[in-house]
Amino acid sequence: MDESEGRAKRKRPTMSLHARALKLLAGREYSRAELAKKLAFHADSPEVLEALLDDLVRRNVLSDARYADARSRQLARKFGPTCIQHELRSKGLDQETVERSVDVAKLGALENARAVWGKRFGAPPADALAKAKQMRFLQMRGFSFDIIRAVVPRVGADPDD
């Protein structure tokens, strides 16, 4: 048997559930529900997994609020409050945590929408069809109609107005 066959037959040492959780959390923040989903396959039982998650929360290694803040800041560069809210809810966060993070994202929504619009278009729409396209783009990014109206200039207007 040569060396490569010996390596292939050797088993890698199994990582404990706690070590897996810490390895995942070292890379980025996770919501409790998201981490539970990733670790469920490796847990001996749901009770063991819940005990581990409770311990991580108690020691402040895992925090839904911290995850929500980090994720909303990351998403706010490209998306509006509506998309951020949808993303956070899909990660299993409670309504209060989502609302608090989205409220913070709303503060800079106008500036973010201007940056997103400027990067994508940068010039006022030439006609009503182009204006509708620009408005739909921002709407799909989760910005409110009030913000969209403030960002998208009139047809043929100077973008600095």
C-alpha positions in Angstrom: 0.0 0.0 0.0 1.5 3.3 -1.0 1.2 6.6 1.0 -1.8 8.0 -0.9 -3.9 4.9 -0.3 -3.1 5.1 3.4 -4.2 8.7 3.6 -7.5 7.9 1.8 -8.3 5.1 4.2 -7.6 7.0 7.4 -10.6 8.7 8.9 -10.5 12.3 9.8 -11.1 12.8 13.5 -14.7 13.8 14.1 -15.3 17.3 15.3 -17.4 17.9 18.3 -20.7 19.8 17.9 -19.4 22.6 20.0 -16.2 22.9 17.9 -18.3 22.9 14.7 -20.4 25.7 16.1 -17.4 27.8 17.1 -15.8 27.2 13.7 -18.9 28.4 11.9 -19.2 31.4 14.2 -15.6 32.3 13.7 -16.3 32.9 10.0 -19.3 35.2 10.4 -22.4 35.9 12.6 -25.3 33.4 12.3 -28.8 33.6 13.6 -29.8 31.0 16.1 -32.2 29.3 13.6 -29.6 29.4 10.9 -26.9 27.8 13.1 -29.3 25.2 14.3 -30.1 24.2 10.8 -26.4 23.9 9.9 -25.6 21.8 13.0 -28.8 19.6 13.1 -27.2 16.9 10.9 -24.2 16.6 13.3 -26.2 16.6 16.6 -26.9 13.4 18.5 -30.4 14.7 19.4 -32.4 17.9 19.2 -32.0 18.3 22.9 -28.2 18.3 22.7 -28.4 20.9 20.0 -30.7 23.1 21.9 -28.5 22.9 25.0 -25.5 23.9 23.0 -27.3 26.8 21.4 -28.6 28.0 24.8 -25.1 27.8 26.2 -23.7 29.8 23.2 -26.4 32.5 23.7 -25.8 32.6 27.5 -22.1 33.2 26.8 -22.9 35.8 24.2 -21.1 33.9 21.5 -24.4 33.6 19.5 -26.7 36.6 19.3 -29.7 37.2 17.0 -29.5 40.9 17.6 -25.8 41.1 16.7 -26.5 39.0 13.6 -29.4 41.2 12.6 -27.4 44.4 12.9 -24.4 43.0 10.9 -26.6 41.6 8.2 -28.7 44.7 7.8 -25.6 46.9 7.6 -24.3 44.6 4.9 -27.5 44.5 2.9 -28.2 48.3 3.3 -25.4 49.0 0.8 -27.5 47.6 -2.0 -31.0 47.1 -0.7 -33.8 49.0 0.9 -35.6 48.4 4.2 -38.2 46.1 2.7 -35.7 43.6 1.3 -33.7 43.7 4.5 -36.8 43.0 6.5 -37.6 40.0 4.3 -34.1 38.6 4.5 -34.0 38.9 8.3 -37.4 37.2 8.7 -36.3 34.4 6.4 -33.4 33.7 8.9 -35.8 33.0 11.7 -35.4 36.2 13.7 -38.2 37.4 15.9 -40.3 40.5 14.9 -38.8 42.8 17.5 -35.2 42.2 16.4 -36.1 42.6 12.8 -38.0 45.9 13.3 -35.1 47.3 15.4 -32.5 46.5 12.7 -34.8 47.7 9.9 -35.4 51.0 11.7 -31.6 51.6 11.8 -31.4 50.8 8.0 -34.3 53.2 7.3 -32.1 56.1 8.6 -29.7 55.9 5.7 -32.2 54.6 3.1 -32.3 57.8 1.1 -28.5 58.0 0.8 -28.2 54.3 0.0 -30.9 54.6 -2.7 -29.1 57.5 -4.3 -25.8 55.5 -4.3 -27.5 52.5 -5.8 -29.3 54.6 -8.4 -26.1 56.5 -9.3 -24.1 53.3 -9.7 -26.7 51.7 -11.9 -28.0 54.7 -13.9 -26.2 57.9 -13.1 -28.2 60.0 -15.5 -31.8 61.2 -15.5 -34.2 59.2 -17.5 -34.6 60.2 -21.1 -38.3 59.4 -21.3 -41.2 58.1 -19.2 -40.3 54.5 -20.1 -36.8 54.9 -18.8 -38.1 56.6 -15.6 -40.4 53.7 -15.0 -37.5 51.3 -15.5 -35.3 53.2 -13.0 -38.2 53.3 -10.5 -38.9 49.5 -10.8 -35.2 48.8 -10.3 -35.2 50.7 -7.0 -38.6 49.1 -6.0 -37.2 45.6 -6.6 -34.3 46.6 -4.3 -36.8 47.2 -1.5 -36.9 51.0 -1.4 -40.2 52.8 -0.5 -42.0 54.8 -3.1 -41.3 58.1 -1.2 -37.6 57.4 -1.4 -37.8 56.3 -5.0 -39.6 59.6 -6.0 -36.9 61.6 -4.1 -34.1 59.8 -5.9 -35.2 59.3 -9.5 -35.1 62.7 -11.2 -37.7 64.1 -13.6 -37.4 63.1 -17.2 -34.6 65.2 -18.8 -33.7 66.9 -15.5 -30.2 67.7 -14.4 -29.1 64.9 -11.9 -27.6 67.5 -9.5 -31.0 69.3 -9.0 
